[in-house]
Amino acid sequence: MNILSKIVIPLFVIFVIFYGFYKKVNIYDAFLEGAKEGLIITFNIFPSIIAMVFAINIFLDSNFVPEVLGLFKNFFNLVHIPLEIMPMALLRPISGTASLAIMNDIFITSGPDSYIGRLASVLQGCTDTTIYVLALYFSSIGIKKTRYALPVGLFADLIGITVAFLITSLLF
């Protein structure tokens, strides 16, 4: 398996080159055109990425999340949801990197095989970075009116968070 994982990408590149020759495509020009389009897309989405990183850092550094979650501590204890997982659940739709950092902290403090570690893992897999996807991909192709995309995406994240809590409590 180790050998296979090392040769898959070179074999794919060789396949693409031979397929291009077979279809009589100028491979070098096609590659340059694709690289040019990739740079243009990168240039178009760069401001959105910078804005998202800036906003997320302000949000995380403000300590807003722990303060608000402290108000609901009794409720989370009543429904047996660890308070430590809630910042991850709240930040997952905004930033995958921030939620990964929180999950890493959970792994360090509680361990990956603990209930909260498994909950963090399931939560990471059940949700998506909806706001990040909307800001990045929609702006890169020029969509200004997202209409139902944001509410539907956030509702899907809410369902994913709920299912993550249910699955983890049932299986672990």
OpenMM code with the backbone's topology and positions (N, CA, C; nanometers):
from openmm import Vec3, app, unit

residues = "MET ASN ILE LEU SER LYS ILE VAL ILE PRO LEU PHE VAL ILE PHE VAL ILE PHE TYR GLY PHE TYR LYS LYS VAL ASN ILE TYR ASP ALA PHE LEU GLU GLY ALA LYS GLU GLY LEU ILE ILE THR PHE ASN ILE PHE PRO SER ILE ILE ALA MET VAL PHE ALA ILE ASN ILE PHE LEU ASP SER ASN PHE VAL PRO GLU VAL LEU GLY LEU PHE LYS ASN PHE PHE ASN LEU VAL HIS ILE PRO LEU GLU ILE MET PRO MET ALA LEU LEU ARG PRO ILE SER GLY THR ALA SER LEU ALA ILE MET ASN ASP ILE PHE ILE THR SER GLY PRO ASP SER TYR ILE GLY ARG LEU ALA SER VAL LEU GLN GLY CYS THR ASP THR THR ILE TYR VAL LEU ALA LEU TYR PHE SER SER ILE GLY ILE LYS LYS THR ARG TYR ALA LEU PRO VAL GLY LEU PHE ALA ASP LEU ILE GLY ILE THR VAL ALA PHE LEU ILE THR SER LEU LEU PHE".split()
positions = [
    Vec3(0.0828, -0.1201, 0.0000),
    Vec3(0.0000, 0.0000, 0.0000),
    Vec3(0.0868, 0.1259, 0.0000),
    Vec3(0.2020, 0.1196, 0.0676),
    Vec3(0.2906, 0.2347, 0.0739),
    Vec3(0.3431, 0.2703, -0.0647),
    Vec3(0.3795, 0.1687, -0.1441),
    Vec3(0.4286, 0.1912, -0.2806),
    Vec3(0.3186, 0.2503, -0.3664),
    Vec3(0.1960, 0.1987, -0.3519),
    Vec3(0.0839, 0.2474, -0.4312),
    Vec3(0.0583, 0.3958, -0.4031),
    Vec3(0.0650, 0.4350, -0.2771),
    Vec3(0.0398, 0.5757, -0.2436),
    Vec3(0.1478, 0.6674, -0.3001),
    Vec3(0.2684, 0.6152, -0.3225),
    Vec3(0.3757, 0.6982, -0.3774),
    Vec3(0.3688, 0.7109, -0.5288),
    Vec3(0.3046, 0.6161, -0.5963),
    Vec3(0.3047, 0.6200, -0.7427),
    Vec3(0.1721, 0.6641, -0.8041),
    Vec3(0.0682, 0.6855, -0.7243),
    Vec3(-0.0625, 0.7222, -0.7796),
    Vec3(-0.0558, 0.8561, -0.8524),
    Vec3(0.0001, 0.9584, -0.7907),
    Vec3(0.0032, 1.0910, -0.8537),
    Vec3(0.0923, 1.0924, -0.9779),
    Vec3(0.2148, 1.0369, -0.9730),
    Vec3(0.2923, 1.0334, -1.0989),
    Vec3(0.2226, 0.9553, -1.2106),
    Vec3(0.1568, 0.8459, -1.1763),
    Vec3(0.0829, 0.7710, -1.2785),
    Vec3(-0.0316, 0.8532, -1.3356),
    Vec3(-0.0992, 0.9307, -1.2506),
    Vec3(-0.2077, 1.0149, -1.2991),
    Vec3(-0.1543, 1.1229, -1.3937),
    Vec3(-0.0418, 1.1831, -1.3587),
    Vec3(0.0183, 1.2858, -1.4451),
    Vec3(0.0564, 1.2255, -1.5798),
    Vec3(0.1176, 1.1078, -1.5769),
    Vec3(0.1545, 1.0404, -1.7019),
    Vec3(0.0297, 1.0080, -1.7835),
    Vec3(-0.0767, 0.9624, -1.7179),
    Vec3(-0.2026, 0.9337, -1.7869),
    Vec3(-0.2571, 1.0597, -1.8550),
    Vec3(-0.2562, 1.1728, -1.7847),
    Vec3(-0.3073, 1.2985, -1.8418),
    Vec3(-0.2241, 1.3393, -1.9629),
    Vec3(-0.0931, 1.3245, -1.9542),
    Vec3(-0.0068, 1.3613, -2.0671),
    Vec3(-0.0372, 1.2737, -2.1886),
    Vec3(-0.0439, 1.1434, -2.1678),
    Vec3(-0.0733, 1.0544, -2.2808),
    Vec3(-0.2146, 1.0759, -2.3349),
    Vec3(-0.3091, 1.1037, -2.2482),
    Vec3(-0.4454, 1.1305, -2.2938),
    Vec3(-0.4490, 1.2600, -2.3760),
    Vec3(-0.3726, 1.3594, -2.3345),
    Vec3(-0.3635, 1.4832, -2.4114),
    Vec3(-0.3034, 1.4606, -2.5484),
    Vec3(-0.1977, 1.3780, -2.5558),
    Vec3(-0.1408, 1.3426, -2.6862),
    Vec3(-0.2419, 1.2692, -2.7726),
    Vec3(-0.3153, 1.1783, -2.7112),
    Vec3(-0.4151, 1.1000, -2.7832),
    Vec3(-0.5242, 1.1900, -2.8414),
    Vec3(-0.5682, 1.2896, -2.7627),
    Vec3(-0.6736, 1.3815, -2.8083),
    Vec3(-0.6179, 1.4980, -2.8899),
    Vec3(-0.4850, 1.4998, -2.9119),
    Vec3(-0.4172, 1.6043, -2.9901),
    Vec3(-0.4384, 1.7438, -2.9294),
    Vec3(-0.4164, 1.7512, -2.7972),
    Vec3(-0.4268, 1.8780, -2.7247),
    Vec3(-0.2851, 1.9276, -2.6959),
    Vec3(-0.2635, 2.0562, -2.7148),
    Vec3(-0.1343, 2.1145, -2.6788),
    Vec3(-0.1295, 2.1223, -2.5256),
    Vec3(-0.0625, 2.0268, -2.4661),
    Vec3(-0.0647, 2.0101, -2.3204),
    Vec3(-0.0030, 2.1301, -2.2499),
    Vec3(0.1065, 2.1798, -2.3015),
    Vec3(0.1753, 2.2914, -2.2372),
    Vec3(0.0876, 2.4169, -2.2369),
    Vec3(0.0268, 2.4482, -2.3504),
    Vec3(-0.0606, 2.5654, -2.3576),
    Vec3(-0.1832, 2.5501, -2.2677),
    Vec3(-0.2394, 2.4289, -2.2633),
    Vec3(-0.3541, 2.4038, -2.1760),
    Vec3(-0.3141, 2.4207, -2.0288),
    Vec3(-0.1939, 2.3731, -1.9948),
    Vec3(-0.1446, 2.3890, -1.8583),
    Vec3(-0.1274, 2.5369, -1.8229),
    Vec3(-0.0667, 2.6130, -1.9141),
    Vec3(-0.0468, 2.7563, -1.8889),
    Vec3(-0.1797, 2.8301, -1.8763),
    Vec3(-0.2769, 2.7940, -1.9591),
    Vec3(-0.4098, 2.8568, -1.9509),
    Vec3(-0.4752, 2.8259, -1.8166),
    Vec3(-0.4641, 2.7007, -1.7716),
    Vec3(-0.5193, 2.6637, -1.6410),
    Vec3(-0.4492, 2.7346, -1.5273),
    Vec3(-0.3171, 2.7467, -1.5353),
    Vec3(-0.2421, 2.8181, -1.4315),
    Vec3(-0.2821, 2.9657, -1.4291),
    Vec3(-0.3018, 3.0246, -1.5476),
    Vec3(-0.3434, 3.1644, -1.5559),
    Vec3(-0.4810, 3.1835, -1.4921),
    Vec3(-0.5755, 3.0939, -1.5225),
    Vec3(-0.7090, 3.1018, -1.4623),
    Vec3(-0.7021, 3.0837, -1.3109),
    Vec3(-0.6142, 2.9938, -1.2655),
    Vec3(-0.5980, 2.9728, -1.1217),
    Vec3(-0.5468, 3.0971, -1.0512),
    Vec3(-0.4530, 3.1671, -1.1131),
    Vec3(-0.4017, 3.2913, -1.0538),
    Vec3(-0.5081, 3.4004, -1.0510),
    Vec3(-0.5886, 3.4066, -1.1554),
    Vec3(-0.6962, 3.5059, -1.1584),
    Vec3(-0.7977, 3.4771, -1.0478),
    Vec3(-0.8348, 3.3504, -1.0312),
    Vec3(-0.9288, 3.3132, -0.9248),
    Vec3(-0.8688, 3.3447, -0.7884),
    Vec3(-0.7408, 3.3125, -0.7701),
    Vec3(-0.6737, 3.3437, -0.6428),
    Vec3(-0.6757, 3.4933, -0.6163),
    Vec3(-0.6479, 3.5722, -0.7187),
    Vec3(-0.6501, 3.7174, -0.7030),
    Vec3(-0.7901, 3.7672, -0.6661),
    Vec3(-0.8938, 3.7051, -0.7233),
    Vec3(-1.0316, 3.7470, -0.6961),
    Vec3(-1.0784, 3.7095, -0.5554),
    Vec3(-1.0332, 3.5959, -0.5033),
    Vec3(-1.0822, 3.5523, -0.3717),
    Vec3(-0.9936, 3.5994, -0.2575),
    Vec3(-0.8761, 3.6532, -0.2863),
    Vec3(-0.7844, 3.6954, -0.1808),
    Vec3(-0.8458, 3.7972, -0.0842),
    Vec3(-0.9153, 3.9016, -0.1321),
    Vec3(-0.9764, 3.9956, -0.0359),
    Vec3(-1.0782, 3.9294, 0.0573),
    Vec3(-1.1540, 3.8331, 0.0045),
    Vec3(-1.2514, 3.7630, 0.0889),
    Vec3(-1.1820, 3.6811, 0.1968),
    Vec3(-1.0723, 3.6174, 0.1612),
    Vec3(-0.9981, 3.5385, 0.2595),
    Vec3(-0.9418, 3.6286, 0.3686),
    Vec3(-0.8823, 3.7397, 0.3304),
    Vec3(-0.8261, 3.8332, 0.4290),
    Vec3(-0.9357, 3.8861, 0.5207),
    Vec3(-1.0508, 3.9224, 0.4652),
    Vec3(-1.1613, 3.9729, 0.5471),
    Vec3(-1.2101, 3.8671, 0.6456),
    Vec3(-1.2227, 3.7416, 0.6002),
    Vec3(-1.2683, 3.6348, 0.6890),
    Vec3(-1.1675, 3.6099, 0.8011),
    Vec3(-1.0397, 3.6048, 0.7691),
    Vec3(-0.9366, 3.5814, 0.8715),
    Vec3(-0.9379, 3.6949, 0.9732),
    Vec3(-0.9485, 3.8165, 0.9259),
    Vec3(-0.9517, 3.9327, 1.0151),
    Vec3(-1.0736, 3.9279, 1.1072),
    Vec3(-1.1902, 3.9004, 1.0515),
    Vec3(-1.3132, 3.8957, 1.1316),
    Vec3(-1.3091, 3.7814, 1.2331),
    Vec3(-1.2585, 3.6661, 1.1945),
    Vec3(-1.2505, 3.5524, 1.2858),
    Vec3(-1.1553, 3.5815, 1.4003),
    Vec3(-1.0412, 3.6431, 1.3704),
    Vec3(-0.9468, 3.6767, 1.4768),
    Vec3(-1.0040, 3.7770, 1.5752),
    Vec3(-1.0767, 3.8754, 1.5266),
    Vec3(-1.1416, 3.9707, 1.6170),
    Vec3(-1.2438, 3.8984, 1.7039),
    Vec3(-1.3218, 3.8107, 1.6426),
    Vec3(-1.4250, 3.7362, 1.7145),
    Vec3(-1.3637, 3.6477, 1.8230),
    Vec3(-1.2561, 3.5773, 1.7900),
    Vec3(-1.1935, 3.4871, 1.8861),
    Vec3(-1.1220, 3.5629, 1.9980),
    Vec3(-1.0565, 3.6732, 1.9633),
    Vec3(-0.9811, 3.7483, 2.0633),
    Vec3(-1.0692, 3.8309, 2.1566),
    Vec3(-1.1949, 3.8498, 2.1222),
    Vec3(-1.2840, 3.9311, 2.2048),
    Vec3(-1.3373, 3.8567, 2.3267),
    Vec3(-1.3187, 3.7235, 2.3330),
    Vec3(-1.3726, 3.6393, 2.4414),
    Vec3(-1.5244, 3.6479, 2.4513),
    Vec3(-1.5885, 3.6783, 2.3421),
    Vec3(-1.7339, 3.6879, 2.3383),
    Vec3(-1.7996, 3.5518, 2.3595),
    Vec3(-1.7440, 3.4494, 2.2955),
    Vec3(-1.8035, 3.3157, 2.3012),
    Vec3(-1.8053, 3.2603, 2.4438),
    Vec3(-1.6940, 3.2602, 2.5175),
    Vec3(-1.7000, 3.2070, 2.6544),
    Vec3(-1.7946, 3.2857, 2.7456),
    Vec3(-1.8035, 3.4143, 2.7257),
    Vec3(-1.8919, 3.4968, 2.8084),
    Vec3(-2.0391, 3.4608, 2.7847),
    Vec3(-2.0766, 3.4460, 2.6595),
    Vec3(-2.2157, 3.4131, 2.6274),
    Vec3(-2.2484, 3.2708, 2.6717),
    Vec3(-2.1555, 3.1778, 2.6499),
    Vec3(-2.1807, 3.0388, 2.6887),
    Vec3(-2.1920, 3.0230, 2.8395),
    Vec3(-2.1253, 3.1085, 2.9149),
    Vec3(-2.1369, 3.1044, 3.0609),
    Vec3(-2.2792, 3.1289, 3.1081),
    Vec3(-2.3568, 3.2038, 3.0307),
    Vec3(-2.4962, 3.2302, 3.0658),
    Vec3(-2.5836, 3.1051, 3.0543),
    Vec3(-2.5429, 3.0121, 2.9674),
    Vec3(-2.6213, 2.8915, 2.9425),
    Vec3(-2.5619, 2.7669, 3.0075),
    Vec3(-2.4729, 2.7852, 3.1032),
    Vec3(-2.4032, 2.6731, 3.1664),
    Vec3(-2.4998, 2.5741, 3.2309),
    Vec3(-2.5998, 2.6237, 3.3020),
    Vec3(-2.6963, 2.5352, 3.3676),
    Vec3(-2.7760, 2.4524, 3.2666),
    Vec3(-2.8136, 2.5129, 3.1553),
    Vec3(-2.8879, 2.4407, 3.0527),
    Vec3(-2.8036, 2.3288, 2.9928),
    Vec3(-2.6774, 2.3584, 2.9603),
    Vec3(-2.5899, 2.2562, 2.9020),
    Vec3(-2.5634, 2.1426, 3.0000),
    Vec3(-2.5526, 2.1739, 3.1280),
    Vec3(-2.5358, 2.0685, 3.2278),
    Vec3(-2.6619, 1.9826, 3.2374),
    Vec3(-2.7775, 2.0446, 3.2230),
    Vec3(-2.9041, 1.9727, 3.2303),
    Vec3(-2.9191, 1.8719, 3.1159),
    Vec3(-2.8769, 1.9087, 2.9965),
    Vec3(-2.8898, 1.8198, 2.8805),
    Vec3(-2.7621, 1.7387, 2.8538),
    Vec3(-2.6687, 1.7415, 2.9463),
    Vec3(-2.5443, 1.6633, 2.9407),
    Vec3(-2.4596, 1.6939, 2.8178),
    Vec3(-2.4469, 1.8217, 2.7864),
    Vec3(-2.3588, 1.8651, 2.6779),
    Vec3(-2.2404, 1.9356, 2.7418),
    Vec3(-2.1179, 1.8871, 2.7164),
    Vec3(-2.0011, 1.9529, 2.7752),
    Vec3(-1.9870, 2.0962, 2.7240),
    Vec3(-1.9664, 2.1871, 2.8141),
    Vec3(-1.9557, 2.3287, 2.7785),
    Vec3(-1.8330, 2.3545, 2.6908),
    Vec3(-1.7312, 2.2708, 2.7040),
    Vec3(-1.6071, 2.2910, 2.6283),
    Vec3(-1.6259, 2.2708, 2.4785),
    Vec3(-1.7291, 2.1975, 2.4383),
    Vec3(-1.7508, 2.1682, 2.2968),
    Vec3(-1.8277, 2.2808, 2.2261),
    Vec3(-1.8968, 2.3627, 2.3005),
    Vec3(-1.9829, 2.4632, 2.2384),
    Vec3(-1.9089, 2.5699, 2.1575),
    Vec3(-1.7899, 2.6168, 2.2001),
    Vec3(-1.7200, 2.7100, 2.1102),
    Vec3(-1.6891, 2.6479, 1.9735),
    Vec3(-1.6563, 2.5206, 1.9742),
    Vec3(-1.6306, 2.4530, 1.8472),
    Vec3(-1.7579, 2.4447, 1.7639),
    Vec3(-1.8697, 2.4122, 1.8279),
    Vec3(-1.9966, 2.4016, 1.7563),
    Vec3(-2.0377, 2.5372, 1.6982),
    Vec3(-2.0114, 2.6437, 1.7707),
    Vec3(-2.0487, 2.7770, 1.7224),
    Vec3(-1.9554, 2.8279, 1.6133),
    Vec3(-1.8266, 2.7952, 1.6231),
    Vec3(-1.7305, 2.8483, 1.5267),
    Vec3(-1.7148, 2.7618, 1.4021),
    Vec3(-1.7622, 2.6392, 1.4051),
    Vec3(-1.7468, 2.5501, 1.2897),
    Vec3(-1.8099, 2.6066, 1.1627),
    Vec3(-1.9300, 2.6646, 1.1663),
    Vec3(-1.9845, 2.7216, 1.0420),
    Vec3(-1.9076, 2.8438, 0.9912),
    Vec3(-1.8287, 2.9047, 1.0790),
    Vec3(-1.7553, 3.0253, 1.0400),
    Vec3(-1.6155, 2.9916, 0.9899),
    Vec3(-1.5443, 2.9075, 1.0647),
    Vec3(-1.4045, 2.8825, 1.0316),
    Vec3(-1.3655, 2.7388, 1.0636),
    Vec3(-1.3198, 2.6681, 0.9642),
    Vec3(-1.2714, 2.5328, 0.9855),
    Vec3(-1.1419, 2.5306, 1.0645),
    Vec3(-1.0560, 2.6285, 1.0415),
    Vec3(-0.9288, 2.6346, 1.1122),
    Vec3(-0.9487, 2.6623, 1.2605),
    Vec3(-1.0394, 2.7539, 1.2927),
    Vec3(-1.0669, 2.7830, 1.4342),
    Vec3(-1.1257, 2.6610, 1.5038),
    Vec3(-1.2160, 2.5903, 1.4359),
    Vec3(-1.2754, 2.4715, 1.4986),
    Vec3(-1.1724, 2.3594, 1.5126),
    Vec3(-1.0798, 2.3484, 1.4182),
    Vec3(-0.9726, 2.2495, 1.4312),
    Vec3(-0.8804, 2.2826, 1.5489),
    Vec3(-0.8533, 2.4110, 1.5689),
    Vec3(-0.7701, 2.4518, 1.6828),
    Vec3(-0.8397, 2.4185, 1.8145),
    Vec3(-0.9698, 2.4420, 1.8217),
    Vec3(-1.0450, 2.4085, 1.9430),
    Vec3(-1.0467, 2.2573, 1.9628),
    Vec3(-1.0654, 2.1820, 1.8535),
    Vec3(-1.0641, 2.0363, 1.8645),
    Vec3(-0.9273, 1.9867, 1.9115),
    Vec3(-0.8210, 2.0474, 1.8636),
    Vec3(-0.6869, 2.0105, 1.9072),
    Vec3(-0.6693, 2.0365, 2.0565),
    Vec3(-0.7206, 2.1493, 2.1048),
    Vec3(-0.7142, 2.1787, 2.2486),
    Vec3(-0.7932, 2.0757, 2.3288),
    Vec3(-0.9081, 2.0352, 2.2766),
    Vec3(-0.9886, 1.9319, 2.3436),
    Vec3(-0.9109, 1.8004, 2.3487),
    Vec3(-0.8443, 1.7660, 2.2387),
    Vec3(-0.7644, 1.6433, 2.2366),
    Vec3(-0.6505, 1.6501, 2.3379),
    Vec3(-0.5884, 1.7657, 2.3502),
    Vec3(-0.4770, 1.7797, 2.4438),
    Vec3(-0.5255, 1.7704, 2.5879),
    Vec3(-0.6361, 1.8370, 2.6192),
    Vec3(-0.6830, 1.8396, 2.7578),
    Vec3(-0.7586, 1.7134, 2.7978),
    Vec3(-0.8404, 1.6592, 2.7078),
    Vec3(-0.9257, 1.5461, 2.7447),
    Vec3(-0.8877, 1.4149, 2.6767),
    Vec3(-0.8142, 1.4231, 2.5678),
    Vec3(-0.7770, 1.3030, 2.4940),
    Vec3(-0.8751, 1.2748, 2.3815),
    Vec3(-0.8262, 1.2179, 2.2718),
    Vec3(-0.9137, 1.1912, 2.1574),
    Vec3(-1.0137, 1.0785, 2.1815),
    Vec3(-0.9848, 0.9895, 2.2756),
    Vec3(-1.0756, 0.8770, 2.3017),
    Vec3(-1.1742, 0.9056, 2.4134),
    Vec3(-1.1718, 1.0261, 2.4678),
    Vec3(-1.2696, 1.0631, 2.5698),
    Vec3(-1.4030, 1.0945, 2.5013),
    Vec3(-1.5074, 1.1069, 2.5816),
    Vec3(-1.6389, 1.1394, 2.5249),
    Vec3(-1.6339, 1.2722, 2.4500),
    Vec3(-1.5731, 1.3723, 2.5108),
    Vec3(-1.5702, 1.5039, 2.4462),
    Vec3(-1.4796, 1.5028, 2.3233),
    Vec3(-1.3724, 1.4215, 2.3249),
    Vec3(-1.2864, 1.4091, 2.2074),
    Vec3(-1.3586, 1.3439, 2.0915),
    Vec3(-1.4350, 1.2407, 2.1220),
    Vec3(-1.5130, 1.1755, 2.0162),
    Vec3(-1.6246, 1.2668, 1.9663),
    Vec3(-1.6857, 1.3400, 2.0581),
    Vec3(-1.7891, 1.4359, 2.0188),
    Vec3(-1.7310, 1.5426, 1.9267),
    Vec3(-1.6123, 1.5910, 1.9596),
    Vec3(-1.5474, 1.6911, 1.8742),
    Vec3(-1.5182, 1.6342, 1.7357),
    Vec3(-1.4755, 1.5087, 1.7303),
    Vec3(-1.4464, 1.4462, 1.6009),
    Vec3(-1.5726, 1.4293, 1.5171),
    Vec3(-1.6788, 1.3827, 1.5791),
    Vec3(-1.8052, 1.3646, 1.5068),
    Vec3(-1.8605, 1.5001, 1.4636),
    Vec3(-1.8508, 1.5986, 1.5504),
    Vec3(-1.8975, 1.7329, 1.5174),
    Vec3(-1.8202, 1.7903, 1.3991),
    Vec3(-1.6915, 1.7662, 1.3958),
    Vec3(-1.6092, 1.8155, 1.2851),
    Vec3(-1.6535, 1.7532, 1.1528),
    Vec3(-1.6955, 1.6271, 1.1564),
    Vec3(-1.7383, 1.5603, 1.0344),
    Vec3(-1.8822, 1.5861, 0.9946),
    Vec3(-1.9657, 1.6281, 1.0900),
    Vec3(-2.1091, 1.6466, 1.0613),
    Vec3(-2.1445, 1.7863, 1.0134),
    Vec3(-2.0513, 1.8787, 1.0186),
    Vec3(-2.0834, 2.0170, 0.9829),
    Vec3(-1.9865, 2.0673, 0.8773),
    Vec3(-2.0175, 2.1843, 0.8234),
    Vec3(-1.9325, 2.2451, 0.7222),
    Vec3(-1.9094, 2.3913, 0.7579),
    Vec3(-1.8152, 2.4519, 0.6912),
    Vec3(-1.7846, 2.5932, 0.7149),
    Vec3(-1.8709, 2.6785, 0.6215),
    Vec3(-1.9963, 2.6881, 0.6538),
    Vec3(-2.0954, 2.7500, 0.5657),
    Vec3(-2.0628, 2.8948, 0.5324),
    Vec3(-2.0371, 2.9757, 0.6316),
    Vec3(-2.0132, 3.1186, 0.6070),
    Vec3(-1.8852, 3.1371, 0.5269),
    Vec3(-1.7845, 3.0573, 0.5578),
    Vec3(-1.6595, 3.0627, 0.4818),
    Vec3(-1.6838, 3.0261, 0.3361),
    Vec3(-1.7589, 2.9197, 0.3133),
    Vec3(-1.7882, 2.8755, 0.1758),
    Vec3(-1.8651, 2.9833, 0.1001),
    Vec3(-1.9651, 3.0417, 0.1650),
    Vec3(-2.0426, 3.1462, 0.0979),
    Vec3(-1.9565, 3.2674, 0.0662),
    Vec3(-1.8766, 3.3108, 0.1627),
    Vec3(-1.7939, 3.4292, 0.1409),
    Vec3(-1.6885, 3.4045, 0.0334),
    Vec3(-1.6262, 3.2904, 0.0367),
    Vec3(-1.5165, 3.2637, -0.0546),
    Vec3(-1.5638, 3.2262, -0.1946),
    Vec3(-1.6452, 3.1227, -0.2030),
    Vec3(-1.6809, 3.0711, -0.3347),
    Vec3(-1.7834, 3.1578, -0.4066),
    Vec3(-1.8781, 3.2103, -0.3336),
    Vec3(-1.9761, 3.2960, -0.4003),
    Vec3(-1.9105, 3.4244, -0.4498),
    Vec3(-1.8204, 3.4816, -0.3692),
    Vec3(-1.7557, 3.6047, -0.4143),
    Vec3(-1.6592, 3.5785, -0.5292),
    Vec3(-1.6000, 3.4594, -0.5354),
    Vec3(-1.5048, 3.4321, -0.6428),
    Vec3(-1.5726, 3.4237, -0.7789),
    Vec3(-1.7009, 3.3896, -0.7818),
    Vec3(-1.7700, 3.3850, -0.9110),
    Vec3(-1.8700, 3.4985, -0.9275),
    Vec3(-1.8685, 3.5927, -0.8321),
    Vec3(-1.9452, 3.7150, -0.8483),
    Vec3(-2.0901, 3.7092, -0.8045),
    Vec3(-2.1277, 3.6122, -0.7234),
    Vec3(-2.2655, 3.6068, -0.6747),
    Vec3(-2.2789, 3.7043, -0.5586),
    Vec3(-2.3693, 3.7990, -0.5714),
    Vec3(-2.3898, 3.8999, -0.4662),
    Vec3(-2.5086, 3.8661, -0.3767),
    Vec3(-2.6140, 3.8104, -0.4349),
    Vec3(-2.7349, 3.7778, -0.3593),
    Vec3(-2.7369, 3.6281, -0.3316),
    Vec3(-2.7190, 3.5928, -0.2048),
    Vec3(-2.7125, 3.4518, -0.1702),
    Vec3(-2.8501, 3.3911, -0.1474),
    Vec3(-2.9510, 3.4737, -0.1322),
    Vec3(-3.0910, 3.4345, -0.1153),
    Vec3(-3.1078, 3.3304, -0.0061),
    Vec3(-3.1279, 3.2069, -0.0406),
    Vec3(-3.1555, 3.1027, 0.0587),
    Vec3(-3.0307, 3.0244, 0.1001),
    Vec3(-2.9185, 3.0514, 0.0390),
    Vec3(-2.7987, 2.9712, 0.0656),
    Vec3(-2.7555, 2.9801, 0.2117),
    Vec3(-2.7531, 3.0992, 0.2693),
    Vec3(-2.7103, 3.1144, 0.4087),
    Vec3(-2.8063, 3.0479, 0.5067),
    Vec3(-2.9388, 3.0752, 0.4996),
    Vec3(-3.0277, 3.0078, 0.5943),
    Vec3(-3.0269, 2.8556, 0.5805),
    Vec3(-3.0229, 2.8059, 0.4579),
    Vec3(-3.0227, 2.6616, 0.4375),
    Vec3(-2.8914, 2.6008, 0.4879),
    Vec3(-2.7796, 2.6659, 0.4599),
    Vec3(-2.6506, 2.6167, 0.5075),
    Vec3(-2.6416, 2.6148, 0.6586),
    Vec3(-2.6874, 2.7222, 0.7236),
    Vec3(-2.6837, 2.7260, 0.8699),
    Vec3(-2.7810, 2.6262, 0.9314),
    Vec3(-2.8962, 2.6051, 0.8658),
    Vec3(-2.9896, 2.5035, 0.9146),
    Vec3(-2.9275, 2.3640, 0.9029),
    Vec3(-2.8580, 2.3388, 0.7934),
    Vec3(-2.7891, 2.2104, 0.7772),
    Vec3(-2.6820, 2.1929, 0.8840),
    Vec3(-2.6122, 2.3013, 0.9187),
    Vec3(-2.5136, 2.2942, 1.0264),
    Vec3(-2.5803, 2.2650, 1.1604),
    Vec3(-2.6936, 2.3270, 1.1855),
    Vec3(-2.7666, 2.3012, 1.3099),
    Vec3(-2.8095, 2.1544, 1.3182),
    Vec3(-2.8578, 2.1005, 1.2075),
    Vec3(-2.8947, 1.9586, 1.2039),
    Vec3(-2.7702, 1.8727, 1.2265),
    Vec3(-2.6586, 1.9092, 1.1641),
    Vec3(-2.5341, 1.8350, 1.1822),
    Vec3(-2.4858, 1.8368, 1.3257),
    Vec3(-2.4946, 1.9521, 1.3913),
    Vec3(-2.4543, 1.9638, 1.5316),
    Vec3(-2.5441, 1.8774, 1.6193),
    Vec3(-2.6747, 1.8856, 1.5954),
    Vec3(-2.7701, 1.8058, 1.6727),
    Vec3(-2.7450, 1.6562, 1.6538),
    Vec3(-2.7242, 1.6146, 1.5290),
    Vec3(-2.6984, 1.4734, 1.5006),
    Vec3(-2.5660, 1.4294, 1.5636),
    Vec3(-2.4669, 1.5174, 1.5632),
    Vec3(-2.3386, 1.4833, 1.6257),
    Vec3(-2.3568, 1.4557, 1.7745),
    Vec3(-2.4349, 1.5389, 1.8425),
    Vec3(-2.4614, 1.5158, 1.9850),
    Vec3(-2.5386, 1.3857, 2.0061),
    Vec3(-2.6379, 1.3616, 1.9230),
    Vec3(-2.7176, 1.2396, 1.9374),
    Vec3(-2.6361, 1.1133, 1.9094),
    Vec3(-2.5628, 1.1131, 1.7999),
    Vec3(-2.4839, 0.9948, 1.7643),
    Vec3(-2.3787, 0.9654, 1.8711),
    Vec3(-2.3107, 1.0693, 1.9157),
    Vec3(-2.2057, 1.0488, 2.0152),
    Vec3(-2.2626, 1.0006, 2.1472),
    Vec3(-2.3760, 1.0557, 2.1886),
    Vec3(-2.4338, 1.0113, 2.3157),
    Vec3(-2.4886, 0.8687, 2.3055),
    Vec3(-2.5365, 0.8295, 2.1886),
    Vec3(-2.5888, 0.6934, 2.1708),
    Vec3(-2.4782, 0.5882, 2.1563),
    Vec3(-2.3725, 0.6230, 2.0859),
    Vec3(-2.2687, 0.5251, 2.0565),
    Vec3(-2.1527, 0.5240, 2.1554),
    Vec3(-2.1296, 0.6343, 2.2224),
    Vec3(-2.0156, 0.6404, 2.3136),
    Vec3(-2.0630, 0.6721, 2.4528),
] * unit.nanometer
topology = app.Topology()
chain = topology.addChain("A")
for resn in residues:
    res = topology.addResidue(resn, chain)
    for name in ("N", "CA", "C"):
        topology.addAtom(name, app.Element.getBySymbol(name[0]), res)
